[in-house]
Amino acid sequence: MIRRDVPKGLSMDTLGPSDIQAVEAKLNNLPRRQSGYQTPKELFSAAAG
């Protein structure tokens, strides 16, 4: 899933912290079918209370 935002062939070493955080935020807010179309962020919030 990371390769949707970081093209194959591009070294991950060239990414800065802000780039990594942007990809992380995008993935954590992406609904997943296997989770009833909830986002990982929603699932974590519900589990953490």
PDB file of N, CA, C, O and CB in Angstrom:
ATOM      1  N   MET A   1       0.814  -1.190   0.000  1.00  0.00           N
ATOM      2  CA  MET A   1       0.000   0.000   0.000  1.00  0.00           C
ATOM      3  C   MET A   1       0.862   1.261   0.000  1.00  0.00           C
ATOM      4  O   MET A   1       0.455   2.309  -0.502  1.00  0.00           O
ATOM      5  CB  MET A   1      -0.929  -0.006   1.196  1.00  0.00           C
ATOM      6  N   ILE A   2       2.026   1.142   0.556  1.00  0.00           N
ATOM      7  CA  ILE A   2       2.908   2.308   0.603  1.00  0.00           C
ATOM      8  C   ILE A   2       3.347   2.692  -0.805  1.00  0.00           C
ATOM      9  O   ILE A   2       3.565   3.870  -1.089  1.00  0.00           O
ATOM     10  CB  ILE A   2       4.138   2.028   1.493  1.00  0.00           C
ATOM     11  N   ARG A   3       3.475   1.718  -1.673  1.00  0.00           N
ATOM     12  CA  ARG A   3       3.932   1.987  -3.037  1.00  0.00           C
ATOM     13  C   ARG A   3       2.917   2.776  -3.858  1.00  0.00           C
ATOM     14  O   ARG A   3       3.241   3.223  -4.958  1.00  0.00           O
ATOM     15  CB  ARG A   3       4.243   0.687  -3.738  1.00  0.00           C
ATOM     16  N   ARG A   4       1.715   2.956  -3.361  1.00  0.00           N
ATOM     17  CA  ARG A   4       0.765   3.838  -4.047  1.00  0.00           C
ATOM     18  C   ARG A   4       1.262   5.280  -3.999  1.00  0.00           C
ATOM     19  O   ARG A   4       1.005   6.068  -4.909  1.00  0.00           O
ATOM     20  CB  ARG A   4      -0.646   3.732  -3.409  1.00  0.00           C
ATOM     21  N   ASP A   5       1.973   5.612  -2.932  1.00  0.00           N
ATOM     22  CA  ASP A   5       2.457   6.976  -2.748  1.00  0.00           C
ATOM     23  C   ASP A   5       3.949   7.121  -2.990  1.00  0.00           C
ATOM     24  O   ASP A   5       4.429   8.206  -3.317  1.00  0.00           O
ATOM     25  CB  ASP A   5       2.132   7.444  -1.369  1.00  0.00           C
ATOM     26  N   VAL A   6       4.683   6.024  -2.827  1.00  0.00           N
ATOM     27  CA  VAL A   6       6.130   6.037  -3.027  1.00  0.00           C
ATOM     28  C   VAL A   6       6.424   5.109  -4.198  1.00  0.00           C
ATOM     29  O   VAL A   6       6.329   3.890  -4.055  1.00  0.00           O
ATOM     30  CB  VAL A   6       6.911   5.594  -1.722  1.00  0.00           C
ATOM     31  N   PRO A   7       6.777   5.662  -5.349  1.00  0.00           N
ATOM     32  CA  PRO A   7       6.990   4.834  -6.532  1.00  0.00           C
ATOM     33  C   PRO A   7       8.081   3.790  -6.340  1.00  0.00           C
ATOM     34  O   PRO A   7       9.067   4.019  -5.638  1.00  0.00           O
ATOM     35  CB  PRO A   7       7.334   5.705  -7.706  1.00  0.00           C
ATOM     36  N   LYS A   8       7.887   2.646  -6.972  1.00  0.00           N
ATOM     37  CA  LYS A   8       8.887   1.586  -6.947  1.00  0.00           C
ATOM     38  C   LYS A   8      10.170   2.127  -7.578  1.00  0.00           C
ATOM     39  O   LYS A   8      10.130   2.817  -8.597  1.00  0.00           O
ATOM     40  CB  LYS A   8       8.380   0.306  -7.699  1.00  0.00           C
ATOM     41  N   GLY A   9      11.270   1.816  -6.980  1.00  0.00           N
ATOM     42  CA  GLY A   9      12.550   2.298  -7.478  1.00  0.00           C
ATOM     43  C   GLY A   9      13.057   3.504  -6.713  1.00  0.00           C
ATOM     44  O   GLY A   9      14.249   3.810  -6.760  1.00  0.00           O
ATOM     45  N   LEU A  10      12.170   4.195  -6.009  1.00  0.00           N
ATOM     46  CA  LEU A  10      12.577   5.330  -5.191  1.00  0.00           C
ATOM     47  C   LEU A  10      13.003   4.810  -3.828  1.00  0.00           C
ATOM     48  O   LEU A  10      12.248   4.095  -3.168  1.00  0.00           O
ATOM     49  CB  LEU A  10      11.428   6.376  -5.060  1.00  0.00           C
ATOM     50  N   SER A  11      14.184   5.159  -3.414  1.00  0.00           N
ATOM     51  CA  SER A  11      14.688   4.699  -2.123  1.00  0.00           C
ATOM     52  C   SER A  11      13.899   5.351  -0.996  1.00  0.00           C
ATOM     53  O   SER A  11      13.632   6.553  -1.017  1.00  0.00           O
ATOM     54  CB  SER A  11      16.193   5.010  -1.980  1.00  0.00           C
ATOM     55  N   MET A  12      13.532   4.540  -0.016  1.00  0.00           N
ATOM     56  CA  MET A  12      12.799   5.061   1.139  1.00  0.00           C
ATOM     57  C   MET A  12      13.702   5.969   1.970  1.00  0.00           C
ATOM     58  O   MET A  12      13.217   6.763   2.776  1.00  0.00           O
ATOM     59  CB  MET A  12      12.253   3.904   2.007  1.00  0.00           C
ATOM     60  N   ASP A  13      15.002   5.853   1.775  1.00  0.00           N
ATOM     61  CA  ASP A  13      15.949   6.697   2.503  1.00  0.00           C
ATOM     62  C   ASP A  13      15.835   8.163   2.101  1.00  0.00           C
ATOM     63  O   ASP A  13      16.264   9.046   2.844  1.00  0.00           O
ATOM     64  CB  ASP A  13      17.369   6.210   2.270  1.00  0.00           C
ATOM     65  N   THR A  14      15.261   8.427   0.934  1.00  0.00           N
ATOM     66  CA  THR A  14      15.137   9.806   0.467  1.00  0.00           C
ATOM     67  C   THR A  14      13.940  10.514   1.086  1.00  0.00           C
ATOM     68  O   THR A  14      13.804  11.730   0.947  1.00  0.00           O
ATOM     69  CB  THR A  14      15.025   9.835  -1.043  1.00  0.00           C
ATOM     70  N   LEU A  15      13.072   9.772   1.766  1.00  0.00           N
ATOM     71  CA  LEU A  15      11.888  10.371   2.368  1.00  0.00           C
ATOM     72  C   LEU A  15      12.223  10.999   3.709  1.00  0.00           C
ATOM     73  O   LEU A  15      12.975  10.439   4.506  1.00  0.00           O
ATOM     74  CB  LEU A  15      10.786   9.328   2.535  1.00  0.00           C
ATOM     75  N   GLY A  16      11.656  12.159   3.940  1.00  0.00           N
ATOM     76  CA  GLY A  16      11.841  12.822   5.221  1.00  0.00           C
ATOM     77  C   GLY A  16      10.736  12.423   6.185  1.00  0.00           C
ATOM     78  O   GLY A  16       9.783  11.753   5.788  1.00  0.00           O
ATOM     79  N   PRO A  17      10.848  12.824   7.439  1.00  0.00           N
ATOM     80  CA  PRO A  17       9.827  12.490   8.437  1.00  0.00           C
ATOM     81  C   PRO A  17       8.429  12.977   8.056  1.00  0.00           C
ATOM     82  O   PRO A  17       7.443  12.287   8.312  1.00  0.00           O
ATOM     83  CB  PRO A  17      10.212  13.077   9.771  1.00  0.00           C
ATOM     84  N   SER A  18       8.341  14.147   7.452  1.00  0.00           N
ATOM     85  CA  SER A  18       7.019  14.664   7.078  1.00  0.00           C
ATOM     86  C   SER A  18       6.399  13.829   5.960  1.00  0.00           C
ATOM     87  O   SER A  18       5.182  13.649   5.927  1.00  0.00           O
ATOM     88  CB  SER A  18       7.123  16.135   6.639  1.00  0.00           C
ATOM     89  N   ASP A  19       7.223  13.320   5.046  1.00  0.00           N
ATOM     90  CA  ASP A  19       6.718  12.454   3.975  1.00  0.00           C
ATOM     91  C   ASP A  19       6.174  11.152   4.555  1.00  0.00           C
ATOM     92  O   ASP A  19       5.109  10.680   4.157  1.00  0.00           O
ATOM     93  CB  ASP A  19       7.831  12.156   2.945  1.00  0.00           C
ATOM     94  N   ILE A  20       6.907  10.586   5.488  1.00  0.00           N
ATOM     95  CA  ILE A  20       6.490   9.327   6.110  1.00  0.00           C
ATOM     96  C   ILE A  20       5.215   9.527   6.915  1.00  0.00           C
ATOM     97  O   ILE A  20       4.327   8.675   6.888  1.00  0.00           O
ATOM     98  CB  ILE A  20       7.606   8.770   7.012  1.00  0.00           C
ATOM     99  N   GLN A  21       5.113  10.638   7.629  1.00  0.00           N
ATOM    100  CA  GLN A  21       3.907  10.926   8.405  1.00  0.00           C
ATOM    101  C   GLN A  21       2.696  11.121   7.502  1.00  0.00           C
ATOM    102  O   GLN A  21       1.586  10.739   7.871  1.00  0.00           O
ATOM    103  CB  GLN A  21       4.117  12.165   9.268  1.00  0.00           C
ATOM    104  N   ALA A  22       2.890  11.708   6.332  1.00  0.00           N
ATOM    105  CA  ALA A  22       1.787  11.901   5.395  1.00  0.00           C
ATOM    106  C   ALA A  22       1.265  10.558   4.888  1.00  0.00           C
ATOM    107  O   ALA A  22       0.053  10.356   4.805  1.00  0.00           O
ATOM    108  CB  ALA A  22       2.232  12.777   4.214  1.00  0.00           C
ATOM    109  N   VAL A  23       2.166   9.643   4.550  1.00  0.00           N
ATOM    110  CA  VAL A  23       1.760   8.308   4.100  1.00  0.00           C
ATOM    111  C   VAL A  23       1.076   7.562   5.243  1.00  0.00           C
ATOM    112  O   VAL A  23       0.064   6.894   5.034  1.00  0.00           O
ATOM    113  CB  VAL A  23       2.986   7.503   3.582  1.00  0.00           C
ATOM    114  N   GLU A  24       1.623   7.674   6.438  1.00  0.00           N
ATOM    115  CA  GLU A  24       1.053   7.023   7.619  1.00  0.00           C
ATOM    116  C   GLU A  24      -0.364   7.530   7.891  1.00  0.00           C
ATOM    117  O   GLU A  24      -1.263   6.735   8.166  1.00  0.00           O
ATOM    118  CB  GLU A  24       1.947   7.263   8.849  1.00  0.00           C
ATOM    119  N   ALA A  25      -0.566   8.828   7.816  1.00  0.00           N
ATOM    120  CA  ALA A  25      -1.891   9.408   8.048  1.00  0.00           C
ATOM    121  C   ALA A  25      -2.880   8.935   6.988  1.00  0.00           C
ATOM    122  O   ALA A  25      -4.033   8.632   7.296  1.00  0.00           O
ATOM    123  CB  ALA A  25      -1.815  10.945   8.054  1.00  0.00           C
ATOM    124  N   LYS A  26      -2.425   8.874   5.747  1.00  0.00           N
ATOM    125  CA  LYS A  26      -3.300   8.420   4.667  1.00  0.00           C
ATOM    126  C   LYS A  26      -3.735   6.975   4.891  1.00  0.00           C
ATOM    127  O   LYS A  26      -4.908   6.646   4.714  1.00  0.00           O
ATOM    128  CB  LYS A  26      -2.592   8.556   3.311  1.00  0.00           C
ATOM    129  N   LEU A  27      -2.794   6.106   5.280  1.00  0.00           N
ATOM    130  CA  LEU A  27      -3.119   4.699   5.511  1.00  0.00           C
ATOM    131  C   LEU A  27      -4.029   4.519   6.724  1.00  0.00           C
ATOM    132  O   LEU A  27      -4.923   3.673   6.703  1.00  0.00           O
ATOM    133  CB  LEU A  27      -1.841   3.891   5.700  1.00  0.00           C
ATOM    134  N   ASN A  28      -3.815   5.297   7.770  1.00  0.00           N
ATOM    135  CA  ASN A  28      -4.623   5.169   8.975  1.00  0.00           C
ATOM    136  C   ASN A  28      -6.036   5.717   8.806  1.00  0.00           C
ATOM    137  O   ASN A  28      -6.909   5.446   9.630  1.00  0.00           O
ATOM    138  CB  ASN A  28      -3.946   5.872  10.115  1.00  0.00           C
ATOM    139  N   ASN A  29      -6.266   6.482   7.745  1.00  0.00           N
ATOM    140  CA  ASN A  29      -7.591   7.027   7.480  1.00  0.00           C
ATOM    141  C   ASN A  29      -8.261   6.384   6.269  1.00  0.00           C
ATOM    142  O   ASN A  29      -9.270   6.882   5.769  1.00  0.00           O
ATOM    143  CB  ASN A  29      -7.498   8.518   7.275  1.00  0.00           C
ATOM    144  N   LEU A  30      -7.696   5.280   5.804  1.00  0.00           N
ATOM    145  CA  LEU A  30      -8.235   4.567   4.653  1.00  0.00           C
ATOM    146  C   LEU A  30      -9.152   3.443   5.133  1.00  0.00           C
ATOM    147  O   LEU A  30      -8.686   2.520   5.801  1.00  0.00           O
ATOM    148  CB  LEU A  30      -7.092   4.004   3.768  1.00  0.00           C
ATOM    149  N   PRO A  31     -10.454   3.501   4.804  1.00  0.00           N
ATOM    150  CA  PRO A  31     -11.366   2.435   5.248  1.00  0.00           C
ATOM    151  C   PRO A  31     -10.966   1.085   4.664  1.00  0.00           C
ATOM    152  O   PRO A  31     -10.519   0.998   3.521  1.00  0.00           O
ATOM    153  CB  PRO A  31     -12.811   2.766   4.849  1.00  0.00           C
ATOM    154  N   ARG A  32     -11.132   0.040   5.459  1.00  0.00           N
ATOM    155  CA  ARG A  32     -10.781  -1.318   5.035  1.00  0.00           C
ATOM    156  C   ARG A  32     -12.034  -2.172   4.985  1.00  0.00           C
ATOM    157  O   ARG A  32     -12.829  -2.176   5.925  1.00  0.00           O
ATOM    158  CB  ARG A  32      -9.732  -1.947   5.987  1.00  0.00           C
ATOM    159  N   ARG A  33     -12.208  -2.889   3.896  1.00  0.00           N
ATOM    160  CA  ARG A  33     -13.381  -3.737   3.716  1.00  0.00           C
ATOM    161  C   ARG A  33     -13.468  -4.799   4.803  1.00  0.00           C
ATOM    162  O   ARG A  33     -14.554  -5.062   5.321  1.00  0.00           O
ATOM    163  CB  ARG A  33     -13.352  -4.396   2.344  1.00  0.00           C
ATOM    164  N   GLN A  34     -12.338  -5.417   5.158  1.00  0.00           N
ATOM    165  CA  GLN A  34     -12.332  -6.499   6.149  1.00  0.00           C
ATOM    166  C   GLN A  34     -12.729  -6.013   7.537  1.00  0.00           C
ATOM    167  O   GLN A  34     -13.044  -6.822   8.409  1.00  0.00           O
ATOM    168  CB  GLN A  34     -10.959  -7.142   6.210  1.00  0.00           C
ATOM    169  N   SER A  35     -12.718  -4.701   7.749  1.00  0.00           N
ATOM    170  CA  SER A  35     -13.075  -4.136   9.053  1.00  0.00           C
ATOM    171  C   SER A  35     -14.434  -3.456   9.013  1.00  0.00           C
ATOM    172  O   SER A  35     -14.713  -2.573   9.824  1.00  0.00           O
ATOM    173  CB  SER A  35     -12.013  -3.143   9.510  1.00  0.00           C
ATOM    174  N   GLY A  36     -15.275  -3.859   8.077  1.00  0.00           N
ATOM    175  CA  GLY A  36     -16.589  -3.240   7.963  1.00  0.00           C
ATOM    176  C   GLY A  36     -16.505  -1.795   7.497  1.00  0.00           C
ATOM    177  O   GLY A  36     -17.324  -0.961   7.883  1.00  0.00           O
ATOM    178  N   TYR A  37     -15.526  -1.507   6.678  1.00  0.00           N
ATOM    179  CA  TYR A  37     -15.284  -0.178   6.117  1.00  0.00           C
ATOM    180  C   TYR A  37     -14.996   0.873   7.181  1.00  0.00           C
ATOM    181  O   TYR A  37     -15.288   2.055   7.002  1.00  0.00           O
ATOM    182  CB  TYR A  37     -16.472   0.254   5.297  1.00  0.00           C
ATOM    183  N   GLN A  38     -14.421   0.425   8.286  1.00  0.00           N
ATOM    184  CA  GLN A  38     -13.925   1.360   9.288  1.00  0.00           C
ATOM    185  C   GLN A  38     -12.438   1.581   9.035  1.00  0.00           C
ATOM    186  O   GLN A  38     -11.755   0.734   8.459  1.00  0.00           O
ATOM    187  CB  GLN A  38     -14.181   0.829  10.741  1.00  0.00           C
ATOM    188  N   THR A  39     -11.964   2.713   9.467  1.00  0.00           N
ATOM    189  CA  THR A  39     -10.540   3.005   9.317  1.00  0.00           C
ATOM    190  C   THR A  39      -9.771   2.411  10.493  1.00  0.00           C
ATOM    191  O   THR A  39     -10.348   2.198  11.560  1.00  0.00           O
ATOM    192  CB  THR A  39     -10.295   4.535   9.218  1.00  0.00           C
ATOM    193  N   PRO A  40      -8.482   2.141  10.315  1.00  0.00           N
ATOM    194  CA  PRO A  40      -7.677   1.666  11.439  1.00  0.00           C
ATOM    195  C   PRO A  40      -7.720   2.642  12.618  1.00  0.00           C
ATOM    196  O   PRO A  40      -7.706   2.233  13.779  1.00  0.00           O
ATOM    197  CB  PRO A  40      -6.231   1.450  10.995  1.00  0.00           C
ATOM    198  N   LYS A  41      -7.771   3.924  12.302  1.00  0.00           N
ATOM    199  CA  LYS A  41      -7.841   4.937  13.358  1.00  0.00           C
ATOM    200  C   LYS A  41      -9.130   4.788  14.173  1.00  0.00           C
ATOM    201  O   LYS A  41      -9.101   4.889  15.400  1.00  0.00           O
ATOM    202  CB  LYS A  41      -7.758   6.353  12.749  1.00  0.00           C
ATOM    203  N   GLU A  42     -10.253   4.549  13.499  1.00  0.00           N
ATOM    204  CA  GLU A  42     -11.533   4.347  14.194  1.00  0.00           C
ATOM    205  C   GLU A  42     -11.503   3.084  15.042  1.00  0.00           C
ATOM    206  O   GLU A  42     -11.982   3.087  16.175  1.00  0.00           O
ATOM    207  CB  GLU A  42     -12.687   4.270  13.185  1.00  0.00           C
ATOM    208  N   LEU A  43     -10.947   2.014  14.506  1.00  0.00           N
ATOM    209  CA  LEU A  43     -10.870   0.755  15.248  1.00  0.00           C
ATOM    210  C   LEU A  43      -9.995   0.896  16.490  1.00  0.00           C
ATOM    211  O   LEU A  43     -10.334   0.381  17.556  1.00  0.00           O
ATOM    212  CB  LEU A  43     -10.326  -0.360  14.348  1.00  0.00           C
ATOM    213  N   PHE A  44      -8.885   1.583  16.354  1.00  0.00           N
ATOM    214  CA  PHE A  44      -7.998   1.785  17.501  1.00  0.00           C
ATOM    215  C   PHE A  44      -8.682   2.635  18.568  1.00  0.00           C
ATOM    216  O   PHE A  44      -8.598   2.333  19.758  1.00  0.00           O
ATOM    217  CB  PHE A  44      -6.682   2.447  17.056  1.00  0.00           C
ATOM    218  N   SER A  45      -9.356   3.696  18.137  1.00  0.00           N
ATOM    219  CA  SER A  45     -10.044   4.567  19.096  1.00  0.00           C
ATOM    220  C   SER A  45     -11.119   3.807  19.857  1.00  0.00           C
ATOM    221  O   SER A  45     -11.285   4.002  21.061  1.00  0.00           O
ATOM    222  CB  SER A  45     -10.665   5.768  18.380  1.00  0.00           C
ATOM    223  N   ALA A  46     -11.851   2.941  19.161  1.00  0.00           N
ATOM    224  CA  ALA A  46     -12.901   2.152  19.810  1.00  0.00           C
ATOM    225  C   ALA A  46     -12.302   1.150  20.795  1.00  0.00           C
ATOM    226  O   ALA A  46     -12.852   0.938  21.876  1.00  0.00           O
ATOM    227  CB  ALA A  46     -13.747   1.416  18.757  1.00  0.00           C
ATOM    228  N   ALA A  47     -11.188   0.538  20.430  1.00  0.00           N
ATOM    229  CA  ALA A  47     -10.564  -0.460  21.300  1.00  0.00           C
ATOM    230  C   ALA A  47      -9.886   0.189  22.509  1.00  0.00           C
ATOM    231  O   ALA A  47      -9.880  -0.378  23.601  1.00  0.00           O
ATOM    232  CB  ALA A  47      -9.545  -1.282  20.509  1.00  0.00           C
ATOM    233  N   ALA A  48      -9.321   1.368  22.308  1.00  0.00           N
ATOM    234  CA  ALA A  48      -8.607   2.047  23.389  1.00  0.00           C
ATOM    235  C   ALA A  48      -9.563   2.723  24.371  1.00  0.00           C
ATOM    236  O   ALA A  48      -9.207   3.014  25.513  1.00  0.00           O
ATOM    237  CB  ALA A  48      -7.647   3.078  22.813  1.00  0.00           C
ATOM    238  N   GLY A  49     -10.774   2.961  23.898  1.00  0.00           N
ATOM    239  CA  GLY A  49     -11.787   3.547  24.773  1.00  0.00           C
ATOM    240  C   GLY A  49     -11.617   4.968  24.952  1.00  0.00           C
ATOM    241  O   GLY A  49     -12.398   5.598  25.665  1.00  0.00           O
TER     242      GLY A  49
END
